[in-house]
Amino acid sequence: MARTAVSGRLAWRVARLAEFRDETPTARTLVFDLPGWPGHLAGQHVDVRLTAADGYRAQRSYSLAAPSDGDRVELTVQRVADGEVSEHLTGPYAIGDPVEIRGPIGGWFAWRPTDPSPVLLIAGGSGIVPLMAMIRARRAAGVRTPFKLIYSLRTPAELYYADELRTPVAGMDVTYVYTRELPEGRPGIPRRIDVATINTAGWPAEFGASCFVCGPTGFVETVADILVALGHDPHRIRTERFGPSRD
Ligand SMILES: Cc1cc2nc3c(=O)[nH]c(=O)nc-3n(C[C@H](O)[C@H](O)[C@H](O)COP(=O)(O)OP(=O)(O)OC[C@H]3O[C@@H](n4cnc5c(N)ncnc54)[C@H](O)[C@@H]3O)c2cc1C
């Protein structure tokens, strides 16, 4: 990452919406033009600030959904009922509209393609966003680092990045865990991620995998406890909690 990434990190920059894609009926990927962006690592996040006509401001954190790509930055926002910022970004916010962004933020919850250790990604709901940036960074760098993804979601309709994740990728296994409704024809009953899931779909602890866990606070704490109980080195477990974020 360029030196400017450090010096200009906390500066607010004006971004404009260049394009968007609906991932699900309630989640939208927003692609911004962000002149002067210093670059980022997969896993980092930004602050987004909205300013109303009367000067009222609201600011929230959002993970970067794709690896660094010049002046283009991608976020995926899940609409939260009555959410001040997410309802705007997934609703009336239109192509060409401005927003302020600062970052990148967070150097610990980040994956570098130069790290050869196997990787275990565990996502709860919209927690898939920074983990998808890591999957995409792996592809962009052309490395073969072994990846496993365990993705917990309520129903099949809530799957983000469906086409990309359903395309088989050499060296990457994906396991879906549905907590409320299973895809048609899939045997079993809805359930939550538990010890057995991670034991079967994750890496054995002795492989020394880098573990990245992201989602709602309770989900992250449960999964991190399971990883430690299974013998994973706590120093190799990195977590990001998507709790409510306010300025
Ligand atoms: C480091 C970090 C990265 C994040 N990355 C993403 C991301 O990539 N995509 C994404 O969609 N969100 C992400 N979030 C969450 C995001 O910052 C906001 O909290 C979320 O969009 C809701 O903001 P809002 O203004 O719409 O809701 P608010 O007006 O702040 O809240 C409305 C109501 O929803 C509840 N609420 C707020 N946030 C959440 C939440 N996350 N889960 C459940 N209930 C909530 C509040 O308690 C309140 O009752 C991230 C949070 C953090 C801390």
The ligand as an SDF file (V2000), in Angstrom:
LIG
                    3D

 53 58  0  0  0  0  0  0  0  0999 V2000
  -16.2120   -2.2500   11.5600 C   0  0  0  0  0  0  0  0  0  0  0  0
  -17.6480   -2.3300   11.0590 C   0  0  0  0  0  0  0  0  0  0  0  0
  -17.8720   -2.7160    9.7450 C   0  0  0  0  0  0  0  0  0  0  0  0
  -19.1820   -2.8030    9.2680 C   0  0  0  0  0  0  0  0  0  0  0  0
  -19.3980   -3.2140    7.9810 N   0  0  0  0  0  0  0  0  0  0  0  0
  -20.6370   -3.3250    7.4950 C   0  0  0  0  0  0  0  0  0  0  0  0
  -20.8710   -3.7970    6.1610 C   0  0  0  0  0  0  0  0  0  0  0  0
  -19.9390   -4.1170    5.4070 O   0  0  0  0  0  0  0  0  0  0  0  0
  -22.1680   -3.8660    5.7200 N   0  0  0  0  0  0  0  0  0  0  0  0
  -23.2120   -3.5270    6.5360 C   0  0  0  0  0  0  0  0  0  0  0  0
  -24.3660   -3.6010    6.0830 O   0  0  0  0  0  0  0  0  0  0  0  0
  -23.0220   -3.0830    7.8120 N   0  0  0  0  0  0  0  0  0  0  0  0
  -21.7690   -2.9680    8.2980 C   0  0  0  0  0  0  0  0  0  0  0  0
  -21.5720   -2.5070    9.5820 N   0  0  0  0  0  0  0  0  0  0  0  0
  -22.7340   -2.0070   10.3390 C   0  0  0  0  0  0  0  0  0  0  0  0
  -22.9820   -0.5230    9.9710 C   0  0  0  0  0  0  0  0  0  0  0  0
  -21.8970    0.2640   10.4670 O   0  0  0  0  0  0  0  0  0  0  0  0
  -24.2590    0.0830   10.5820 C   0  0  0  0  0  0  0  0  0  0  0  0
  -24.2750   -0.1890   11.9620 O   0  0  0  0  0  0  0  0  0  0  0  0
  -25.5190   -0.4320    9.9300 C   0  0  0  0  0  0  0  0  0  0  0  0
  -25.5220   -0.1490    8.5240 O   0  0  0  0  0  0  0  0  0  0  0  0
  -26.7720    0.2130   10.5610 C   0  0  0  0  0  0  0  0  0  0  0  0
  -26.6760    1.6110   10.4610 O   0  0  0  0  0  0  0  0  0  0  0  0
  -28.0280    2.4700   10.2940 P   0  0  0  0  0  0  0  0  0  0  0  0
  -27.6510    3.9050   10.3600 O   0  0  0  0  0  0  0  0  0  0  0  0
  -28.7720    2.0110    9.0970 O   0  0  0  0  0  0  0  0  0  0  0  0
  -28.8890    2.0490   11.5580 O   0  0  0  0  0  0  0  0  0  0  0  0
  -29.0710    2.8990   12.9200 P   0  0  0  0  0  0  0  0  0  0  0  0
  -29.9260    4.0880   12.6280 O   0  0  0  0  0  0  0  0  0  0  0  0
  -27.7130    3.1300   13.5210 O   0  0  0  0  0  0  0  0  0  0  0  0
  -29.8420    1.8480   13.8000 O   0  0  0  0  0  0  0  0  0  0  0  0
  -31.2280    1.4930   13.5470 C   0  0  0  0  0  0  0  0  0  0  0  0
  -31.6210    0.3340   14.4250 C   0  0  0  0  0  0  0  0  0  0  0  0
  -30.9460   -0.8460   14.0060 O   0  0  0  0  0  0  0  0  0  0  0  0
  -30.1000   -1.3620   15.0350 C   0  0  0  0  0  0  0  0  0  0  0  0
  -28.8460   -1.7170   14.3820 N   0  0  0  0  0  0  0  0  0  0  0  0
  -27.9070   -0.8670   13.9610 C   0  0  0  0  0  0  0  0  0  0  0  0
  -26.8890   -1.5130   13.3960 N   0  0  0  0  0  0  0  0  0  0  0  0
  -27.1750   -2.8070   13.4490 C   0  0  0  0  0  0  0  0  0  0  0  0
  -26.5140   -3.9860   13.0360 C   0  0  0  0  0  0  0  0  0  0  0  0
  -25.3010   -3.9470   12.4420 N   0  0  0  0  0  0  0  0  0  0  0  0
  -27.1270   -5.1680   13.2540 N   0  0  0  0  0  0  0  0  0  0  0  0
  -28.3340   -5.2230   13.8500 C   0  0  0  0  0  0  0  0  0  0  0  0
  -29.0180   -4.1420   14.2760 N   0  0  0  0  0  0  0  0  0  0  0  0
  -28.4530   -2.9620   14.0840 C   0  0  0  0  0  0  0  0  0  0  0  0
  -29.9170   -0.2280   16.0180 C   0  0  0  0  0  0  0  0  0  0  0  0
  -29.6530   -0.7060   17.3240 O   0  0  0  0  0  0  0  0  0  0  0  0
  -31.2270    0.4930   15.8940 C   0  0  0  0  0  0  0  0  0  0  0  0
  -32.2050   -0.1510   16.6770 O   0  0  0  0  0  0  0  0  0  0  0  0
  -20.2750   -2.4600   10.1010 C   0  0  0  0  0  0  0  0  0  0  0  0
  -20.0340   -2.0660   11.4240 C   0  0  0  0  0  0  0  0  0  0  0  0
  -18.7360   -2.0040   11.9010 C   0  0  0  0  0  0  0  0  0  0  0  0
  -18.5170   -1.5980   13.3320 C   0  0  0  0  0  0  0  0  0  0  0  0
  1  2  1  0
  2  3  1  0
  2 52  2  0
  3  4  2  0
  4  5  1  0
  4 50  1  0
  5  6  2  0
  6  7  1  0
  6 13  1  0
  7  8  2  0
  7  9  1  0
  9 10  1  0
 10 11  2  0
 10 12  1  0
 12 13  2  0
 13 14  1  0
 14 15  1  0
 14 50  1  0
 15 16  1  0
 16 17  1  0
 16 18  1  0
 18 19  1  0
 18 20  1  0
 20 21  1  0
 20 22  1  0
 22 23  1  0
 23 24  1  0
 24 25  2  0
 24 26  1  0
 24 27  1  0
 27 28  1  0
 28 29  2  0
 28 30  1  0
 28 31  1  0
 31 32  1  0
 32 33  1  0
 33 34  1  0
 33 48  1  0
 34 35  1  0
 35 36  1  0
 35 46  1  0
 36 37  1  0
 36 45  1  0
 37 38  2  0
 38 39  1  0
 39 40  1  0
 39 45  2  0
 40 41  1  0
 40 42  2  0
 42 43  1  0
 43 44  2  0
 44 45  1  0
 46 47  1  0
 46 48  1  0
 48 49  1  0
 50 51  2  0
 51 52  1  0
 52 53  1  0
M  END
$$$$
